[in-house]
Amino acid sequence: MPPYQGGGDMIKSVTFEKTRYNDLPYKFEAGTPHIAGAIGLAAALDYLSRLGFDRIGAREEELLAYGTELLAALPGVRLIGTARRKAAVLSFVLDGIHAHDVGTVLDHEGVAVRAGHHCAMPVMERFGVAATVRASMAFYNTRAELDTLARAVRRAREMLG
């Protein structure tokens, strides 16, 4: 299979008559490696290691519990994916309102979410869900941000319901 792009390290030798491509995998790694990305990844991993993965996990579990409690108390909200042990992700639908519409209102309220089928169409079809709104949390999020999410969902219900 010929390479699809050219650049450094993908060529073994070049003459006016012939080009010999490098051995795999170098044949397909044209150009300068993404050195800045590797340095950034190393710094990020150092940072996370210093924080401690157990502490990060505990913080995300706490945020998930708080966010679940907030959203579950809202009228018309149905949480999707309520396993006991799961990632810090809140997926939900708002009865009678399409997830994309909810996502648009939340965006205007300053809340960043994803709305759609999240590359999970077969499971969504299996459970009869066209799309969900998904709020993903990480250790750096706050309870105040989850309060803002809940207020924005209430606002979406008022506007669209």
Contacts in CASP RR format, 6 or more apart in sequence:
PFRMAT RR
TARGET T0000
AUTHOR 0000-0000-0000
METHOD contacts of the structure
MODEL  1
MPPYQGGGDMIKSVTFEKTRYNDLPYKFEAGTPHIAGAIGLAAALDYLSR
LGFDRIGAREEELLAYGTELLAALPGVRLIGTARRKAAVLSFVLDGIHAH
DVGTVLDHEGVAVRAGHHCAMPVMERFGVAATVRASMAFYNTRAELDTLA
RAVRRAREMLG
2 21 0 8 1.000
3 10 0 8 1.000
3 21 0 8 1.000
3 27 0 8 1.000
3 28 0 8 1.000
3 30 0 8 1.000
4 28 0 8 1.000
5 30 0 8 1.000
6 30 0 8 1.000
6 31 0 8 1.000
7 30 0 8 1.000
7 31 0 8 1.000
8 30 0 8 1.000
8 31 0 8 1.000
8 32 0 8 1.000
9 22 0 8 1.000
9 26 0 8 1.000
9 29 0 8 1.000
9 30 0 8 1.000
9 31 0 8 1.000
10 21 0 8 1.000
10 22 0 8 1.000
10 26 0 8 1.000
10 27 0 8 1.000
10 28 0 8 1.000
10 29 0 8 1.000
10 30 0 8 1.000
10 31 0 8 1.000
11 19 0 8 1.000
11 20 0 8 1.000
11 21 0 8 1.000
11 22 0 8 1.000
12 20 0 8 1.000
12 21 0 8 1.000
12 22 0 8 1.000
12 23 0 8 1.000
13 19 0 8 1.000
13 20 0 8 1.000
14 20 0 8 1.000
21 27 0 8 1.000
48 56 0 8 1.000
51 139 0 8 1.000
55 139 0 8 1.000
56 139 0 8 1.000
57 139 0 8 1.000
59 139 0 8 1.000
60 87 0 8 1.000
60 88 0 8 1.000
60 137 0 8 1.000
60 138 0 8 1.000
60 139 0 8 1.000
61 88 0 8 1.000
63 88 0 8 1.000
63 137 0 8 1.000
63 139 0 8 1.000
63 141 0 8 1.000
63 143 0 8 1.000
63 146 0 8 1.000
64 86 0 8 1.000
64 87 0 8 1.000
64 88 0 8 1.000
64 89 0 8 1.000
64 90 0 8 1.000
64 137 0 8 1.000
66 143 0 8 1.000
66 146 0 8 1.000
67 90 0 8 1.000
67 137 0 8 1.000
67 146 0 8 1.000
67 149 0 8 1.000
67 150 0 8 1.000
68 79 0 8 1.000
68 82 0 8 1.000
68 90 0 8 1.000
70 146 0 8 1.000
70 147 0 8 1.000
70 149 0 8 1.000
70 150 0 8 1.000
71 77 0 8 1.000
71 79 0 8 1.000
71 90 0 8 1.000
71 92 0 8 1.000
71 149 0 8 1.000
71 150 0 8 1.000
71 153 0 8 1.000
72 79 0 8 1.000
74 150 0 8 1.000
74 153 0 8 1.000
74 154 0 8 1.000
74 157 0 8 1.000
75 157 0 8 1.000
76 94 0 8 1.000
76 95 0 8 1.000
76 157 0 8 1.000
77 92 0 8 1.000
77 93 0 8 1.000
77 94 0 8 1.000
77 95 0 8 1.000
77 153 0 8 1.000
78 92 0 8 1.000
78 93 0 8 1.000
78 94 0 8 1.000
78 95 0 8 1.000
79 90 0 8 1.000
79 91 0 8 1.000
79 92 0 8 1.000
80 91 0 8 1.000
80 92 0 8 1.000
80 93 0 8 1.000
80 127 0 8 1.000
80 129 0 8 1.000
80 132 0 8 1.000
81 91 0 8 1.000
87 136 0 8 1.000
88 136 0 8 1.000
88 137 0 8 1.000
88 138 0 8 1.000
89 134 0 8 1.000
89 135 0 8 1.000
89 136 0 8 1.000
89 137 0 8 1.000
90 134 0 8 1.000
90 135 0 8 1.000
90 136 0 8 1.000
90 137 0 8 1.000
90 149 0 8 1.000
91 118 0 8 1.000
91 132 0 8 1.000
91 133 0 8 1.000
91 134 0 8 1.000
92 132 0 8 1.000
92 133 0 8 1.000
92 153 0 8 1.000
93 99 0 8 1.000
93 129 0 8 1.000
93 131 0 8 1.000
93 132 0 8 1.000
93 133 0 8 1.000
94 102 0 8 1.000
94 133 0 8 1.000
94 153 0 8 1.000
94 156 0 8 1.000
94 157 0 8 1.000
94 160 0 8 1.000
94 161 0 8 1.000
96 161 0 8 1.000
97 156 0 8 1.000
97 157 0 8 1.000
97 160 0 8 1.000
97 161 0 8 1.000
98 130 0 8 1.000
98 131 0 8 1.000
99 115 0 8 1.000
99 116 0 8 1.000
99 130 0 8 1.000
99 131 0 8 1.000
99 132 0 8 1.000
99 133 0 8 1.000
100 115 0 8 1.000
100 116 0 8 1.000
100 131 0 8 1.000
101 156 0 8 1.000
101 160 0 8 1.000
102 115 0 8 1.000
102 133 0 8 1.000
102 153 0 8 1.000
102 156 0 8 1.000
102 160 0 8 1.000
103 113 0 8 1.000
103 115 0 8 1.000
103 133 0 8 1.000
103 156 0 8 1.000
104 115 0 8 1.000
105 152 0 8 1.000
105 155 0 8 1.000
105 156 0 8 1.000
105 159 0 8 1.000
105 160 0 8 1.000
106 112 0 8 1.000
106 113 0 8 1.000
106 133 0 8 1.000
106 149 0 8 1.000
106 152 0 8 1.000
106 153 0 8 1.000
106 156 0 8 1.000
107 113 0 8 1.000
109 148 0 8 1.000
109 151 0 8 1.000
109 152 0 8 1.000
109 155 0 8 1.000
109 156 0 8 1.000
110 148 0 8 1.000
110 152 0 8 1.000
111 135 0 8 1.000
111 145 0 8 1.000
111 148 0 8 1.000
111 149 0 8 1.000
111 152 0 8 1.000
113 133 0 8 1.000
113 134 0 8 1.000
113 135 0 8 1.000
113 149 0 8 1.000
114 133 0 8 1.000
114 134 0 8 1.000
114 136 0 8 1.000
115 131 0 8 1.000
115 132 0 8 1.000
115 133 0 8 1.000
115 134 0 8 1.000
116 131 0 8 1.000
116 132 0 8 1.000
116 133 0 8 1.000
116 134 0 8 1.000
117 124 0 8 1.000
117 130 0 8 1.000
117 131 0 8 1.000
117 132 0 8 1.000
118 132 0 8 1.000
118 134 0 8 1.000
124 130 0 8 1.000
124 131 0 8 1.000
124 132 0 8 1.000
135 149 0 8 1.000
137 146 0 8 1.000
END
